[in-house]
Amino acid sequence: MNATRRNEIPELYQNEIAQFLVSVGYGPGDLPKAKGDAASIILAAENAVTGSASFADKQILSQMVVRAKPVSITPDTSLGDGFNSTIEFRVLESYKGSSAPDETFKIRQFSDRPPETPLQINTEQEFVLFLSSENYKFSAFKQRGRPSSASQFLGETFAPYLVQNGQMFPLGEGRPVPLSSINRGTS
């Protein structure tokens, strides 16, 4: 691939990068006001859109990053948001955002399981979650639903990591990452 063609590739992703930034909570004028380097945010978004986001990129692009345990899972299709279950989590440690240990939060998820199949969750497992309130709204619209205005849910910005023995294992693609590699208070 020649240098001119290589320089054109990022332009192909500009629309997707802009949509991704909106989906995680950035609006017009937010980048200049962002804590840290706005260019780092844009480069992290480019990496996310092209499928090469690092763990650090995921932290930069999420409003909230926590280590948490699931408390409960409840089937619920009544909200009209396109999801069919609510999972409540309890925060163990906050790495980014305003949550504190022992606070709870809820996310909505979609499962292909038949409605009569009981949902199960292991309340002993720990996860590192990348979250954004705007991502719930964006994801609800993608599911052809309407975000619930009755309560505040968070959306997963990226797939979570399962925490075991001081390591984080991505649920999806990627390599294990030491839990100690999380930057606390990253903007």
Secondary structure, DSSP 4 states (H G I P E B T S, - for coil): --HHHHHHHHHHTHHHHHHHHHHTT--TTHHHHSSS-HHHHHHHHHHHHTT---HHHHHHH-SEEEEEEEEEEEE--TT-SS--EEEEEEEEEEEESS--TT-EEEEEE---S-TTSPP---TT-EEEEEEEHHHHHHHHHHTTS---SSS--BEEEEEEEEEETTEEEESSSS--EEGGGPPTT--
